[in-house]
C-alpha cells in the first residue's frame, strides 16, 4: 500500500492533532478532508468499539447550511423523502437525487429551525448542486459551508462518557434527535446518531478552535472507561448494515 | 506520513496497473480518484522530467461533457471569460465561478464541436453545479461524465515520443489546440497541453479498456528516450507558475 501525500487540498481537521497523537496509521480522503481509517488494526479497533467507547474525527462530514424563508421548500425539493412530519430537533436520513433519480449524496439532514437546516454530507460536493438549484430557481436561501466539524462518540459506554462532559441531559436524547449543549461557554448541537450500531452521539463542534478542547476533555474524562481514538470501522458498519455512498452505491 | 487506505470510493484508473508496475510510492486523491505523486523522489522525478519524457496518469482530470443545442450558451454561462472567439479544436482555461464570483473549479475546456464541449476539471464535483444550472434554467444540454481518461506525455522529448506512437502529425499541434489521432483502430483527442512547463501532450483516452494498451505502447516506444512513469511535480509546477485549485486558491 502506498503513502498518502500531504497537500493543502487534503484539508486537516480541527481534531487532526489529537488523531496524530493517538497514533493514526492510515487515512482516506472524504470531502477533500483527511479521515482516519486505522489506529491499532481494523480488527482490534472493531473489538474495542464493541466493548468500550471511541472518539471519532468525522469532521469530513461537512455541513451544507440552508438558511432563509425558502429553506424548508428547498430541503423538500432536494429529496424524494416526505419531510412533512419533520420537526426542529430531528435528524432525517435524506437521499438526495438528481432529476433522473440518480444519487448525488445520502446525507443526514438536521432541522435546526423552520428556516434553517444542516445537511451532513457523504463524500461529494453537494454544496455545488444545492447552490445551483437555489440560483436557478431564485430561492431566498443562503447556502454555505459553516465552520462546523462533527466529532463522534461511539460504543456501549458512549452515554457514560458524553454525560461526564456534557451533563446527564445528554442521556435523554432519543435516536436521531438532537439538542444544544454547553461546553466551556459555547453551545454545540449533539445528536444521538453516528456511523456504528454500538450507539452514541455526534457532536457538531462549532468553531475549529473548539475542536481540540472538546477532544481532550473527552479523552480525559474517559480514561477509566478505556476511551480510545477510533474511526468508522469497516467490519462493524457492514455487520450493522450501514451503506457507504461511493463504496456500496454510486449514482 | 500515514498510509492511504484502499476503498472503492477512491477510484483506480485505467492506468493504475502501469503506475503500480512502475513503483509508485505515494498517492493523493483528486476527484475521488488515485493520483500518483512520487515515483523515485520528488527531486529525482523533477530532474528527469526536465531532461527526458514522462508518462503521467492524470485520469483524475475527469471530463464534464456538454452536448446539445444549448451547449455553447451553457459553457458561456459558467465562466466570466469571453468565449466568443473559441473555435472547435481549441482549449481554453476557464475559471468557473458561482454567482458571487467564488471559484468552483479552474478547468480547461475543449470545444469538440459547436454543440459539444468537454470540461477537464480540477478537484471538485463540478458536474453537480453544471447539472443543476441546466436543470434550473431548463437548457437543452445533456451533461454527464464520459468514459474518458487523460494521460499526459510531458518533457523535452515528448514530441519525439508522441510522434513514434501517433505519427508525425502530432508534432504540428499548436499550444492549447487538439486533434483526433488513431491508435489501434480507435480515435482519441490529443491536445498540446499539460501541467508542466516542459511541453507535451494530453491524450484523452476514450474507453477504459484502451488505457493500458496506450500506456504500454508509449513505454515501449520510449525505451531509448529514457521514458519513465511520472506525475505532476510540485517543484516544477511552482517554478512554472501553475496554480493548483485547492492548494493555492480556494473559493
Interface residues (C-beta under 8 A of the other chain):
Chain A: X1 X2 X3 X4 X5 X6 X7 X8 X9 X10 X24 X25 X26 X27 X28 X29 X30 X32 X37 X38 X98 X99 X104 X123 X124 X125 X126 X128 X129 X130 X131 X132 X133 X135 X136 X137 X244 X245 X246 X247 X248
Chain B: X1 X2 X3 X4 X5 X6 X7 X8 X9 X10 X24 X25 X26 X27 X28 X29 X30 X32 X37 X38 X98 X99 X104 X123 X124 X125 X126 X128 X129 X130 X131 X132 X133 X135 X136 X137 X244 X245 X246 X247 X248
